[in-house]
Amino acid sequence: MAVLPGAGHPAPATNDITSAPRVPGPAREPGAATVRDPGPAALAEPCVLLKVGEIVLKGGNRHHFERLLQQNIRRAVRDLGIGVRLWNRNGVIVLRLTSQHGTDQDGTSQHGPGGHASAAGPAAEAAVDRVAERVSSVMGIARVCRAARVAKDPEAAIGTAVALAAGRTGSFAVRARRRDKRFPLTSAELAREIGRRVQRAYGHPVNLSRPDLTIVVEVDQSEVFVYTDGAPGQGGLPVGMSGRALVLMSGGIDSPVAAYRMMRRGL
């Protein structure tokens, strides 16, 4: 029983990337971790990270759950008219736009980290916002994070993270995770450098236990993802994993609530 926006048969995924100029951070303080200027190659591409929930606990049949979830995501965004390409990286689904959403005013496109065509700019930002809002209703997704994909460079990651704190109020914390140990800075050094620059730029206090804003930096094998806490998803299992069911809707609240709870269990 699938009640998803734009329901229909799964459409093939497409996508590429657009890049925006790097937002430079404040000047480095004496004694801060050494970082180099990445130059014009540092690009920030808007994307969406989808954190899956209990699917990661599945055993040998986990790929069936993941494949059905990806089909449901493609079905949900199909009627938006936005080309989306997705891939699975260690239990996190990454959604990126196709290059047509990232062309400059003169009709040329840019290239992001790794030499792939990248989508960026105001049009891409708006398109990614629409995609993030739509996929938040897909069952099987625990958290929806609106992220920026940048070059695998310390200064690019730090500058983008500092820019995320602009216009925010209250306390903050930085969570850094380094999957590639070849990255010049350790996770702790990266978090300290970002925190130092955020405090210098905006004066926000640090609260590691209950922050008002959490900045997350994930260093992957070929790029870096920077994002804030994100929004909760629907959780549960992908719709269709447990077969089909028929719901008789009454005038009360019981039947819609029961239908929703069954959908979260894969019906």
N, C-alpha and C positions, 0 to 999 in steps of 0.2 A: 504494500500500500504506500505509494509514493505521492506525497503532496509537496512538490517542489516547484518553485517558479520556473516557468519555461519548460514544463515536463514534456518529455518526448524521447525519442531514441537518442542514444549518446552520439555526440558529434566529435569528430577527430580534433585533437588539441593542436593549436598552432601558437607560435609566439617567438618573439625576439626581444631586444632590449633597447632602451634609449638612455642616454647619459646626460647629466646636467653638470655644470661646473662645480668643483669642490667648494664647500663653504669653509674658508680658512678659520682656524681657531686663533686664540690670542697667542702672543709671543711666548716662547718657552721660558720658564723661570730658571735661574741658575740652579744647578743640581738636579733638574728634572731629567727624566729618562731621555736618552738621545733618540731623536726622530729626524728623518730627513724630509725635505720638501719633495713631494712626488711629481710636481710639475703639472702640466695640463692633462696628463693621462689619468689623473684621479677623477673618476666619474661616479655620480650618485644616481642610481636607477631605482625608481619606486617599484616595489613588489609586495607580495603578500606571503607571509609564512603561516602555514596551518599546522598547528600542533594536534596530532591525533591522540585519542585517549586510550581506552582499553584495548584497542586494536593491537598495540605493541605487546600485549600480554599473550597474544595468540601464538600457537606453536607452528607446526609445519604447514598449516593452511592459512597462515597470515597473509600470504600474497593474494588469496581470494578476497579477503576483506579489503585490502588496499586497492585492488583493481576495481572493485565495485564502488568504493568511495570515490575514486578518480572519475569513474563514469558519472556518478551523481553530481560531482562538482562541474564537470563539463556541461551536463544537462542543465544545471541551475543557471549558468552564466551565458548559455547559448543565445538567448533572445536579447541580450544586452547589445549585440552588434560589436563586441570588443573581442579581438583575437587574443586568446590566452593560451600559453604553453605552460605545462606543469611537469615537474619531476619530483621524485621522492628521494630525499637525502637523510638517511639515518632516522626514519620515523617522523620527519618533517616534510610536508609537501610545500614546494615553492611554486608560486604562480607569477609568471612574468608576461608582459605584454608583447605583442608582435610589433615589428619595427614601424608599421604604418602609424602607430600612435606616438612615435618619437622623432618625427622629422622636423627639421628646423623650418623657419619661415621661407627660406630659399629652396626648400624641397630636398635638402640633403639630410642624410641621417648620420648619427654619430656611432662610435663603437665603444663598448664598455670593456670591463676587465675580461681578459682572455681572448679579445679580438672579435667578440660576437656583437652583432648589431644590437643597439640598446635603445630603449624607449624612455624618454625623459621630457621634462618641460611641464607647463601647466596642464596641457591636454592629457598627458600621461598620468599626472597626479590625480586629476579628476576621474580618469578611467579606472585607476587602481582603487580609488575610494569606492566607486560603484561596485567593483568586483568584490572588495572586502565586505561591503554591506550585504551583498547577495549571498555569498558563501557562508555567512554567519548563521543562516537558517538550515544548512545542510547537516543532517545527523551524522555522527561519527567524528566530528571535529570538536576538540576540547577547547581550543583557544585560537583566535584570529589575530594575527599581529601584522600591522601595517609597517613595513620595513623599508630600509634603503640598502641597496646592494652597491658596494663601493670596491675600488681596487684594493688588492691585498697589500696595503701599505700602511704603516703606523700613522702617518700624518693624515691620510685620507680618512681612516677610521676615527681618529680623535676629533678631527674637524667636524665630521658629520655628527658624531655623538654630542659634541658641544652645541651644535646648532639645534639639536632636538630639545635642549633645555631652554631655548629662547621663548620668552613669553609665559613661562611656567612660574608658579609660585609654590612656596612650601619647601619641604626637605626633599632630598634625592639620594639615590644610591646607584652604584654602577656595578653590574654583574658582567664580567668578561669570561669568555670560555675560548680556549685556544685548542682547536682540533689538530692543527698543523704545528708541531713543535719547532719547525724551522722559522716560524715568525720571529722577527727580531726582539720583540718584547714578550715577557711572560704574561700570564693572565693578570697577576697581581700588579705588575708594572703598568700594564695597559689601563687597568681600572684606576690606579693612583693618578696617572697622568691626566686621564679624562676628568676625574674628580677635581684635581688641582685647577684645571683650566675652567671648568664650570664655575667653581667658586670665585676665581679671578674675574670672570666675565659677568656673572650675575649675582654673586654673593649668596647663593642658596646654601642653607645648612645641610650637613650630611646626617642621615639617619639610616643606618644599615639594617635595623630591625623592622621598622614600620615607616618606610619612606612614602611621601606623597607621589613621587615620580621615580620609576625604576628605568634606567637606561641599560639595555642589554646589548653586548657586542659579542658576536660569534665569528671567530676566525676559522674559515673553512679552508679546503685545499687550494682553491683558486680564487676566492673572493672573501669579502667580509660583509656580514649582515649586521645592521645597526637598527634597533627598534626600541620602543617602550613596552610597557606591560602588555598591551593588547586588550582585547575584549573577550569575554567568555563565549564559547560556542555552545552548540546544543548537546555535545557529548554523545554517549551511547554508541550504537552500532550503525553502519550504513543501512539506509532503507533498502529493502529487497533481500537482505542477507538471510532473513528467517522466513521467506516465502511471502505470500499475499494474504490479505484479510479484508473482510467487508465490515464497515462500520455503519450502524444505523444511528443517525444523529437525531436527538430529541431537542426539546426547547430548553432543557436545563444545562448545567455546566458539567455534569458527570460524564456524558458521552464524549465531548471534545477532549476533556482531560484524559480519559481512558485511551482515546485514539492517539493522542500525543505521546503518552507513555509507551504504547505499543510500537509506535514509530521509532522511538529511541532504542527499542530492543530489536530493530531490524525488520519490522513488518512493513 
